[in-house]
Amino acid sequence: MSDLQAIPKIYQIDATLDQRTYLVGGELKSWKGDVSEVYSTISSSETYKPTLLGTIPDMGEPEAMEALEAALKAFDKGKGIWPTMRVRERIECMEKFVAQMEQKREVIVKLLMWEIGKSLPDSEKEFDRTVEYIHDTIEDYKQLDRNSAKFHKHQGVYAHIRRGPLGVVLCLGPYNYPLNETFALLIPAIIMGNTTIFKPAKHGVLLITPLLEAFQNSFPKGVVNILFGRGRAVAAPIMKTGKVDVLALIGNSKSANALQDQHPKSNRLRLVLGLEAKNPAIVLPDADLELSVQECLTGTLSFNGQRCTALKVVYVHEDICETFLRQFSDGVDALTFGNPWDKGVKLTPLPEPGKSDYIQELIDDALAKGAQIINEKGGQRFDNFIWPAVLYPVTKDMRVYKEEQFGPVIPVLSFTEIDEPLDDMAESNYGQQVSLFGKDVYALAPLIDTLANLVCRVNLNSSCQRGPDVYPFTGRKDSAQSTLSVHDALRSFSIRTFVAFKDNSLNNETVEQLLDTKLSNFISTEYIL
Ligand code: G3H
């Protein structure tokens, strides 16, 4: 799409990044085995040709077992330095890590753009949002600690209740937020005292490599282990051992189910999952059209629709459908396509080489079943992109209605009775969020009451989104398990565990001594401000 001259000097790729180290048991080990090439679908030559960014280790079962052993050893059956460490010290380690991470902004933002095609402002936002998430997590952890620094007494029994780690956590993140969403799992898992094994997503791998040293020097050995390779080769053998306590995965339910099924002890395994969604927009007849069109454009097409929270199906009341379609289609065709660093760019190259063909299949299937492409540019092909097609009228037998497209294509349905979208949502396998557009409170009130029982976030006259990250992020049915947010993630990666004792002089004196001597890191009424 753009030639070498068009790429500003600071964003050009001068040399490939050949990653040859991985982090296991506190050691940055050097890899001598096979490697996989990492390509960007952004072209740096006049005639389109994917750009080679570097190589990453192609690891397998032996390295996976090595990482698992290291994580188990660091947890050491609950005796490890990290799971028994004082809150203050754990926070100091995390602060050391985040300070070093902040120094890597430039290189990580550049790699985000090349590896996954995310625009410059969105890549910067992903980085900054992640740093903020870590700082907020530290603050929330302090609050959690302050709330625990006390004794309860009921029916003659004292209790000192805290949240303890669960054990070994396997973390797998998605390619669309390879930094933010992966860290939204990893950081709370680490800070709560778990030990972790982390494998970066299928795209957005190289951008993790500048952080390896910071992980190594900030945490005790074996607390963070980082592997490279395919999920099937690395994650599956780890799960099979039955020694993992938490599977933390943001991605699709097929991989989550496959991995879960490998684990032989289903009650041992806790799940923290963020999976697919098919969030609908429902545009009521009295909706502010200009605002609805704008929010639906953002909701359907931010990062080319490659977001789990993207609006993936749009229901418009038939009274306003024609006008909505006209304004929305004009809006889609007015968006700018270009490389991530191009000014004002909204649509960017798709990082998955086969994605345009997949979107084309969805379009062809819809056309064959009676839909039309409403916008002029819809379906136009480039080397690394397909222009978003606004498809209407979409019916339930079409693939684009049933599948999570996770890319640039927008199915639109019209409705006369509100029960039509509501019934579809109730039938759907997903239940993450909805966007509801309208003004009449008499129509909105009962709808909000129902929608809140079908999804986990009702966005009023606003597109769907995960953030701000302090708000709960979860979903019903196949969309999620557990809740993530700065606060909720600390709970998801820990369990309530406590010391209880009957109120008598022996116990009271013993506990007083435990507090005075500060010998226990668990029994403590000290806290950090
Ligand atoms: O891919 C799913 C993400 O959680 C979406 O996050 O709404 O901030 O883009 P976002």
Residues whose N, C-alpha, C, O or C-beta is under 5 A from the ligand:
A	BS01	G3H	Q306 R307 C308 T309 C464 Q465 R466 G467
